[in-house]
């Protein structure tokens, strides 16, 4: 709904989910940083590879560089980061412009704060919206779609509940961007207006959310059982209340 509401303004094209690809790009940048970093510093995936220093020595040694230890040599970090930015320009910016949208964005449900921080690094002036929804409503929706992408997961309820908690906690503590609850978006006019002011987007149709209809449909009419609700409450702990939602 939020994605379509912004597009309806005619000012920005918000692309859909990438299936976690943006998260993978952020992870890839982390791994490059590790390989470039000092060997005695521990990063998320292990110790630094000293690749930046190896590259420097290789450059300075000319043809004799082949006799240097260059196992983790990589180009300068600025080159790598610029290349990823160009990737986003090719995938998102250029096609959006061809469709008549000078501004573009991406909607994601897999990516977390690491992805947002990478995009913030690439686009310092970018706007970020952190959207949360009542976790019980989220889990009910997913259950009614037969647990969607996690049909082979032994514990889909636990998987999605923990995913909600991770993202909700990150969004609440982000320290930048615009935090918004789905319920406020669809029920409170002033919330929508504040969002549009943050995005610097005008021409939003105030009744768009009420008028908009899509062909999404549930695959069953299941409800969350009392035991499932109790388990979700235990898994989420105080994070539910931190967003103003009731535990059960």
N, C-alpha and C positions, 0 to 999 in steps of 0.2 A: 504494500500500500504506500509506504513512504517513498519508495523508488518511483512509482507511477505518479504520485502527487507532485514530486519535484519536476519530473519530465513534463507534466501537464502545464507547467508555467511557461514552457517554450524556451526557457533560458539555459537549460543544462540537460544533457543526456546522461542518465545513470545506467551504466551497463550492469548486467546480471552477474550471478555468482560464477566463479571460475573453478569451483570444485576443490578449492584449497590451493590453487596454483599460486595465488599471491602470497599465501603463507609459505609456500615452498621457495619463492623468490627471496623473501625476507630471510629464510633459513639459509639459503645459498650465500647471501651477502655475509651472514654471520660466519660461515665456514671459510669464505675468502679472507675475512678479517683475522680469523684464527691462523690461517696458513701464512699470512703476511706478518703476524705479530711476533714479538720476541719469544724465543724458545723457552725461557724460564717462567713465562706467565701462563697460568692455566685459564683456558676459555671453557665455554659450555661443553664442547666436544673433545677437549683434551688440551695439551700444551701447544703453544704457538709454534708455527713452522719456521719462523725466521725468514720467511720468503721475501720480505721487503729488503732486508739486508743482503740476502743472496743476489737479488736483482741488481742492487747498487754495486756490489762487487763485480758482478758479471759485466755491467756496463763499463765500469772503470778499467777492467782488465783487457778489453778488446778481444783479440783472437785467443788470448791466453785464458779467457773466461771459461773455456771448456774444461780446464783443469781444476776449477773451483767446485765446491759442493753446492749444487743448485737443485737439490731434490724437491724443494718446496717453492722455488722461484715463481713469482707471479708479477704481473704488471702493477703499477701504482694503484692504490686503492681508489683514487679519484677517477682513474680510467675505468675501473670495474663498475663503480657506482654510476658513472655517466652512461655506461653501456646499458645498464638496467633501466635507467631513465628513458633512453632511446627506445628500449623494448616497449615500455608503456606508451610512449608517443605513437609507435607504430601500431600497437594493438588497439588502443583506445582513442587517443586524441585525433589522429588523422581520419579514421572512419567516422567519428562523431562530427568533425568539421564538414565532411562530405554530405552528411545528413542535415547540415544547417545549424549545428550546435557548436558554439565557440567554447563552451565549457563542458566538461565531462566529469564523471565520477564512476565509482564502482560500488555495488552492493555485495556484501559478503556475510555469510553466517558461520564460516569455518575459521577465518582468520581472526587473530586477536591483536593485542597491543603491539606486538613486535612488528606486524605488518603495518599498522598505523604509524609507528615510529619511523619505519623505513620510508613510507610515502611522505611523511612530514619532512624527512631529511631531503628527499628528492624535490618536494614541492613545499617550501616553507610557508607559502601563502595559502596553502590548501585548507579547505574546511572539512572538519571531521564530525560526523554524527554517530553517537554511540546509543544505539537503540536496544532497550530491554523490554521484555514482556513477562507477565505473570508466568512463572515456571510451570505451574500446574496446567495452565492453558496451552503452553508450548508442548508439554509432554502429552497432553490429551490429543492435540492436533497430530502429533507424530504417531501416536499409537493408532489413531484412526486411519493413518496411511500405512498401517502394518509395519511400523518402525522403519519405513523408507530404506535409507542406504545401509542400515545396520541389521539386515535380516539374518545375517550369519553370526551376529554378535550374541554371545551366550547371555549377556546381561544388557540388553538395549536400554532399559529404563535407567540403570546405573550409568551407562555410557553417556546418554543425553543429559541426565541430571548433572553429572560432573562437568560436562561441557558447558552447560548453562552457568554453573557456579564459577568456572574459570573465567569465562568471558565477562560475566556480570561484575565480578570482583575487579577485573582489569579495567573495565569501562568506568566503574565508580571511582577508581583511584587514578585515572588517566592524567588529570591535571591540565588537560587541554581539550578543545573541541566542545561539542554541544551534546550533553547527556539528555536523553528523552525516554519517557515510558510510552509504550504503544497505546496504552489505555488513555493517556492524556492527549496523545496525538489525535485520536478519533473522537474524543468527547469534549475536549476543552479548546475553544476557539482561540483563546489567548496563547495557548501553547504553540499552535500552528503559526500564529503571527510572529511569535518570538523566534521560531525556527526560521521562517522566511526572512526575518530581519537579519539573523545571523548569517544566512546564506547569501544575503543581498540579492534576493530573488523577488521580483514583483510579478504581478499578473496572475498570482495563484488564485484559482477559483475556490471561493470559500466553501462552496457546497460540493466540491469534487469528491471528498471522502464519502459523503452521503449518497451521491449519485453513482459512484463507481461500482461496477459489478464485474467479476471475473468468473471463469468457468471452473475454478478449483472446486473439487468435490471430495468428500471423505470416501474411503473404501469400505468402511464399516461404521457402526454406531456404538462402538465400545466406549465405556467410561473407565476412568482410573478407579481401581478398587480401593477400598479403605486401607488395605495393607500396602498397596502401591503408594498411596498418598502419605502414609506413615513413614515409609522408607524414604521417600523423596524429602520429607521434612527432616529426617535424620541426616541425609546426605548433604542437604543444603545448609543446615545449621542456621546461623544468624544472618546469612547473606540475603535470605528472602525478606526478612524484616528491614534490612538496610535499604531496600528499594521501596519500602512501603507496602509490601504484600503480606497477606496473612499466611501463617505457616501451613494450614490445611483448609 
